[in-house]
Amino acid sequence: MLATTTTATITSDPGILCFHHCNVKVFCFTLPHTCPHCNAPLDADGDADRDADTNADAEPNAELDRSGPRLLPFRLPYPFVRATQYPCAIVLRPSTGDFLNDYSNATDLHIAVTTSGGDIVEFDRFGLRRHRRDDNPPEWRQSLMVGDVPEPWHDFWDEVLQQVCAQTARWSIASYAEESHNCYAFVLAFLQALGHAHLSEAARSKTAFCEQCIVPRTTTAGKYISLYRKIRRSGIYVHRQQPKNRSKPASATPSSSYSSDVCNGVGSSNSSKKVSKKGYSSSSIAGISPRARPTLCTIEE
């Protein structure tokens, strides 16, 4: 009998590190002893703790060695969360598989709501379902959090969610329609009933909610996924910096540079394209128009 291998879902931060040397940015899981670009040995300071503060200011951390100025290693922010750990939030995941291993430009996404206690409420072809926080459902362990409310809203959030869920005929198995009455319709109906200024205003339109709440998160996630796969495939990734545009000041912090300068060329995003009126892109909420749609983000393989 042949053994089969499967790729396990990564439920925690894989720990992507970045450091600068000889005018390149190096991304890796483990710091090397020599620079992969110029082969110069890296001094002991290059072996700094991989948990270096990603929010530390770049300039005080700059050091000067024989290869020129560089930054101490820092860890890239991990964009994914366990949905059960984020109360009163809107959470997103691939319909099948997980983001790091399985997400592609053609992947449909599934969206749900969490309660103040961390339970997950979702609507799909199986009808309205609730996953208890203590069950820690594996499919929601690597999610994107695309919206939430402050704690004073938690009781009201639960109350409105209960009222929406009580409309049993509206959210029955029989009422589910893959393209028109799906998980996305459920979440938008809840947010519209909630009356929260930002989320409810965006939820009046599928397009507005996509552009304002989901595209920014999937754009960042797409860059991280592309970078992770490059490192997984080659063990290390070296990014040669492009000449900076003088009209745009450079970011001072490593954490913010990840979403802009650090990942230039690593994983591009087409999020500036307009979203179709029918909803999502080819990397979309499950069931929202399977025909041609502009993409939320591009995963570069």
C-alpha positions as CSV (number, residue, x, y, z in Angstrom):
1,M,0.0,0.0,0.0
2,L,1.4,3.3,-1.1
3,A,1.7,6.0,1.6
4,T,0.2,9.4,0.8
5,T,1.6,12.7,1.9
6,T,-0.4,15.8,2.7
7,T,0.6,19.3,3.5
8,A,-0.4,20.2,7.0
9,T,-2.0,23.5,7.7
10,I,0.4,25.9,9.4
11,T,-1.4,27.3,12.4
12,S,1.3,29.5,13.7
13,D,3.8,32.1,12.5
14,P,6.5,30.4,10.4
15,G,8.8,33.3,11.3
16,I,10.1,35.0,8.2
17,L,13.2,37.0,8.9
18,C,14.6,39.9,6.9
19,F,18.0,41.6,7.1
20,H,19.9,44.0,4.9
21,H,23.4,43.4,3.6
22,C,25.5,44.7,0.6
23,N,22.5,46.6,-0.8
24,V,20.2,43.5,-0.9
25,K,17.4,42.4,1.4
26,V,17.6,38.8,2.5
27,F,14.5,36.8,3.6
28,C,14.8,33.5,5.4
29,F,13.6,31.3,8.2
30,T,17.0,30.9,9.8
31,L,19.8,33.5,9.7
32,P,22.8,32.3,7.6
33,H,26.4,32.5,8.6
34,T,27.4,34.2,5.3
35,C,25.6,36.7,3.0
36,P,24.0,34.7,0.2
37,H,24.6,37.6,-2.2
38,C,28.3,38.5,-1.6
39,N,29.4,35.5,0.5
40,A,30.9,37.7,3.1
41,P,30.7,36.3,6.7
42,L,28.0,37.9,8.8
43,D,29.3,39.0,12.3
44,A,27.8,37.8,15.5
45,D,25.3,40.7,15.6
46,G,23.7,39.1,12.5
47,D,22.6,36.2,14.7
48,A,20.4,38.4,16.8
49,D,17.2,36.9,18.2
50,R,14.8,36.1,15.5
51,D,12.0,37.7,17.5
52,A,13.6,41.1,17.1
53,D,11.0,43.9,17.4
54,T,9.5,44.5,14.0
55,N,8.4,47.9,15.1
56,A,11.8,49.2,16.1
57,D,13.0,52.3,14.3
58,A,15.4,51.5,11.4
59,E,18.0,54.2,11.9
60,P,19.1,53.4,15.5
61,N,19.5,49.8,14.5
62,A,21.7,50.6,11.5
63,E,25.2,49.3,11.8
64,L,28.2,49.8,9.6
65,D,30.4,46.9,8.5
66,R,32.9,46.3,5.7
67,S,30.0,45.8,3.2
68,G,28.2,49.0,4.1
69,P,25.3,50.1,6.3
70,R,22.6,47.5,7.1
71,L,19.7,46.9,9.5
72,L,19.6,44.3,12.3
73,P,17.3,41.3,11.4
74,F,13.6,41.8,12.1
75,R,10.6,39.5,11.8
76,L,7.9,40.2,9.3
77,P,4.4,40.6,10.7
78,Y,2.3,37.5,10.4
79,P,-1.0,38.5,8.7
80,F,-3.1,35.5,9.8
81,V,-5.1,34.7,13.0
82,R,-7.0,32.0,14.7
83,A,-10.6,33.1,14.3
84,T,-11.7,31.9,17.7
85,Q,-9.2,34.3,19.3
86,Y,-10.8,37.4,17.8
87,P,-14.2,38.2,19.3
88,C,-16.8,40.2,17.4
89,A,-15.0,40.1,14.2
90,I,-15.5,39.3,10.5
91,V,-13.1,36.5,9.4
92,L,-12.1,35.1,6.1
93,R,-10.4,31.9,4.9
94,P,-10.1,29.8,1.7
95,S,-13.1,27.7,1.0
96,T,-10.7,24.7,0.9
97,G,-7.3,24.3,2.3
98,D,-5.3,27.1,3.9
99,F,-3.7,30.4,2.8
100,L,0.0,29.5,2.9
101,N,-0.2,26.1,1.2
102,D,-3.3,26.2,-1.0
103,Y,-4.4,29.8,-1.8
104,S,-4.1,30.9,-5.4
105,N,-5.5,33.5,-7.7
106,A,-8.4,31.2,-8.5
107,T,-9.3,30.3,-4.9
108,D,-12.7,31.2,-3.6
109,L,-12.9,32.6,0.0
110,H,-15.4,31.9,2.7
111,I,-16.5,34.6,5.3
112,A,-18.0,34.3,8.7
113,V,-18.7,36.1,12.0
114,T,-17.4,35.5,15.5
115,T,-19.3,36.1,18.7
116,S,-18.0,37.9,21.8
117,G,-17.1,34.5,23.2
118,G,-15.1,33.5,20.2
119,D,-17.7,31.1,18.6
120,I,-17.8,31.1,14.8
121,V,-21.1,31.5,13.0
122,E,-21.2,30.8,9.3
123,F,-23.7,30.2,6.5
124,D,-23.0,27.8,3.7
125,R,-24.6,24.9,1.8
126,F,-25.0,23.1,5.1
127,G,-27.1,26.0,6.4
128,L,-26.4,28.1,9.4
129,R,-23.7,26.6,11.7
130,R,-22.0,27.6,14.9
131,H,-18.6,26.3,15.9
132,R,-17.8,26.6,19.6
133,R,-14.5,28.3,20.6
134,D,-13.5,25.3,22.6
135,D,-13.7,23.1,19.5
136,N,-11.1,25.3,17.8
137,P,-12.1,24.2,14.3
138,P,-9.0,23.5,12.2
139,E,-10.3,25.2,9.1
140,W,-10.4,28.5,10.9
141,R,-7.0,28.4,12.5
142,Q,-5.4,30.4,9.6
143,S,-7.8,33.2,8.8
144,L,-7.8,36.9,7.9
145,M,-9.5,39.3,10.3
146,V,-11.1,41.9,8.0
147,G,-13.2,43.9,10.5
148,D,-14.1,44.1,14.2
149,V,-15.7,46.4,16.8
150,P,-14.5,47.7,20.2
151,E,-15.5,46.0,23.4
152,P,-18.4,48.3,24.3
153,W,-20.1,47.0,21.2
154,H,-19.8,43.3,22.1
155,D,-23.1,42.8,23.8
156,F,-25.0,44.6,21.1
157,W,-23.1,42.6,18.4
158,D,-24.2,39.3,20.0
159,E,-27.8,40.6,20.3
160,V,-28.0,41.6,16.6
161,L,-26.3,38.4,15.5
162,Q,-28.9,36.3,17.5
163,Q,-31.7,38.2,15.8
164,V,-30.3,37.7,12.3
165,C,-29.8,34.0,13.0
166,A,-33.3,33.6,14.3
167,Q,-34.5,34.2,10.8
168,T,-34.3,30.4,10.2
169,A,-36.2,30.3,6.9
170,R,-33.8,32.9,5.4
171,W,-30.7,30.9,6.4
172,S,-31.9,27.4,5.8
173,I,-30.2,24.8,3.7
174,A,-32.9,25.1,1.1
175,S,-32.5,28.9,0.8
176,Y,-28.8,28.7,0.1
177,A,-27.8,29.7,-3.4
178,E,-24.1,29.6,-4.4
179,E,-24.0,32.8,-6.3
180,S,-26.7,35.0,-4.7
181,H,-27.5,33.9,-1.2
182,N,-24.4,32.6,0.5
183,C,-21.9,33.3,3.2
184,Y,-21.2,36.8,1.9
185,A,-25.0,37.6,1.9
186,F,-25.2,36.4,5.5
187,V,-22.3,38.6,6.7
188,L,-23.6,41.7,4.9
189,A,-27.1,41.2,6.2
190,F,-25.7,41.0,9.8
191,L,-23.5,44.1,9.3
192,Q,-26.3,46.1,7.8
193,A,-28.5,45.3,10.8
194,L,-25.7,46.1,13.3
195,G,-25.7,49.8,12.6
196,H,-21.9,50.3,13.2
197,A,-20.7,53.4,11.4
198,H,-17.8,52.0,9.4
199,L,-18.7,48.4,8.9
200,S,-22.4,48.9,8.3
201,E,-21.8,51.7,5.8
202,A,-19.3,49.5,3.8
203,A,-21.7,46.6,4.0
204,R,-24.4,48.4,2.1
205,S,-22.6,47.4,-1.1
206,K,-20.7,44.2,-2.0
207,T,-18.2,46.2,-3.9
208,A,-17.7,48.8,-1.2
209,F,-17.1,46.1,1.5
210,C,-14.7,44.3,-0.8
211,E,-12.7,47.4,-1.5
212,Q,-12.7,48.9,2.0
213,C,-12.4,45.9,4.2
214,I,-11.2,42.9,2.3
215,V,-8.8,44.1,-0.4
216,P,-6.3,45.7,2.0
217,R,-6.0,42.5,4.0
218,T,-5.8,40.1,1.1
219,T,-3.2,42.4,-0.5
220,T,-0.9,42.1,2.5
221,A,-1.6,38.4,2.8
222,G,-0.8,37.8,-0.9
223,K,2.7,39.4,-0.5
224,Y,3.4,37.3,2.6
225,I,2.2,34.1,0.9
226,S,4.4,34.7,-2.2
227,L,7.4,35.4,0.0
228,Y,6.8,32.4,2.2
229,R,6.6,30.1,-0.8
230,K,9.8,31.5,-2.3
231,I,11.7,30.8,0.9
232,R,10.1,27.3,1.3
233,R,11.2,26.4,-2.2
234,S,14.7,27.8,-2.2
235,G,15.6,28.1,1.5
236,I,16.3,31.8,1.2
237,Y,15.2,34.7,-1.0
238,V,17.4,37.6,-2.0
239,H,15.7,40.8,-3.2
240,R,17.8,43.3,-5.0
241,Q,16.6,46.8,-4.2
242,Q,15.4,49.0,-7.0
243,P,16.4,52.7,-7.1
244,K,14.1,54.6,-4.9
245,N,11.7,57.2,-6.3
246,R,12.9,60.5,-4.8
247,S,9.3,61.8,-4.8
248,K,8.3,59.2,-2.3
249,P,10.0,59.3,1.1
250,A,11.2,55.9,2.4
251,S,9.5,54.4,5.4
252,A,11.5,54.5,8.6
253,T,10.2,51.3,10.2
254,P,10.8,47.7,9.2
255,S,7.2,46.7,9.9
256,S,5.7,49.3,7.5
257,S,8.4,48.7,4.9
258,Y,7.2,45.1,4.6
259,S,3.9,46.2,3.1
260,S,5.6,48.6,0.7
261,D,9.3,48.8,-0.1
262,V,10.5,45.5,1.4
263,C,8.3,43.3,-0.8
264,N,8.5,45.2,-4.0
265,G,8.8,42.5,-6.7
266,V,8.1,39.7,-4.2
267,G,4.3,39.5,-4.7
268,S,2.5,42.1,-6.7
269,S,-1.1,43.2,-6.1
270,N,-3.8,44.0,-8.5
271,S,-6.0,45.4,-5.8
272,S,-6.2,48.7,-7.6
273,K,-8.4,47.2,-10.2
274,K,-12.1,47.8,-9.8
275,V,-14.2,45.1,-8.3
276,S,-17.1,43.9,-10.5
277,K,-20.7,44.8,-9.3
278,K,-21.4,41.1,-8.8
279,G,-18.9,41.0,-5.9
280,Y,-15.5,39.4,-5.8
281,S,-12.6,38.5,-7.8
282,S,-11.2,35.2,-9.0
283,S,-9.8,35.0,-5.4
284,S,-13.3,35.6,-4.1
285,I,-15.9,34.9,-1.6
286,A,-17.3,31.5,-2.4
287,G,-20.3,31.7,-4.7
288,I,-20.0,35.3,-5.8
289,S,-20.0,35.1,-9.6
290,P,-17.6,32.5,-11.0
291,R,-17.2,34.4,-14.3
292,A,-14.4,36.8,-15.2
293,R,-13.6,39.1,-12.3
294,P,-10.6,41.4,-11.4
295,T,-8.4,39.9,-8.8
296,L,-8.1,40.9,-5.1
297,C,-4.4,40.1,-5.1
298,T,-1.9,38.2,-7.2
299,I,0.1,35.3,-5.8
300,E,3.4,35.1,-7.6
301,E,4.6,31.5,-7.8
